[in-house]
């Protein structure tokens, strides 16, 4: 009998998730697929634009329900694809799956740079000085996770799919490592030879990240203050460069062009817009930066006082990415004149280093990730 693929996820099912994690590929190949949403078990409840309602989606509210589903005869030989991070707050699903000897597949992606010139020992000291309690907590969780792995309360993964050489270095808990590409790289390759224009003139693209309601933020920012600041800096950039700015809207946002003073707003078109744009405005530490890197586009990194006030970790991540790429980052609220806006050209060496460290690998760069995934996972199904 053909076995089932079960996705266990802490993120809502959307079109992007369907494509980015190869669910659509598995379904097209004829696999029996289920998507178990365990948001209720591992994080605060949230909703987002574009959530799907499909027959193979299950919302799991308790660990008892989770365990009972695993024990069903139809799930005894299922392959479980884990879309949850392997960290202390999320370990219980891993332990339950391991106690039932389930076949687990893990996807390691989304890694971001640390500062390029900082010695590891110095970084550790800085983290301790900046927040000793957080440092102690993370250190405790790190050793606790390693203890779980060494004591076999968490079984090895059958396969770990890995994006970039940085995550490959950290991989130590799988029977087999397989290199794949990040979502942005696959989109970039799909559009590599496309000449279709979304915008009919030269433009700059602003990457919207649904900042006022971002699910990773602990405290939501003040929406009015945020957009007032963002629209002001966009206006200055337009005046400085004599080009219009269009918005690459987050697929999770529930707003449109009205938040950007009527500027052109496109959802689910980010890869195309980045490819065609003169340069990219990046207001958040986003993996979408990868699209700009792959297309060798200049990146103008900005943040504002509102984001820094309630979400400083995002700004710190953004600064690390900018430094890694050899670029500056600007507080938009401190820019008051067009002559303060300087668009730096890409550092080709740093962009290429970023590409192979975080976006793709020499093994996978000429392959499609969905095909790599299916070739490997299908071997576990029979």
Secondary structure, 3 states (H helix, E strand, C coil): CCCEEEEEECCCCCHHHHHHCCHHHHHHCCCEEEEEECHHHHCCCCCCCCCCCCCCEEECCCHHHHHHHHHCHHHCCCEEEEECCCCHHHHHHHHHHHHCCCEEEEEECCCCCCCCCCCHHHHHHHHHHHCHHHHHHHHHHHHHHHHHHHCCCCCCECEEEEECHHHHHHCCCECCEEEECCHHHHHHHHCCCCCCCCCCCCEEEEECCCHHHCCCCCCCCCHHHHHHHHHHHHHHHHHHHCCEEEEEECCCCCCCHHHHCCCCEEECCHHHHHHHCCEEEECCCCCCHHHHHHCCCEEEEEECHHHHHHCHHHHHHHHHHHHHCCCCEEEHHHCCCHHHCCCCCCCHHHHHHHHHHHHCCCCCCCCCHHHHHHHHHHHHCC
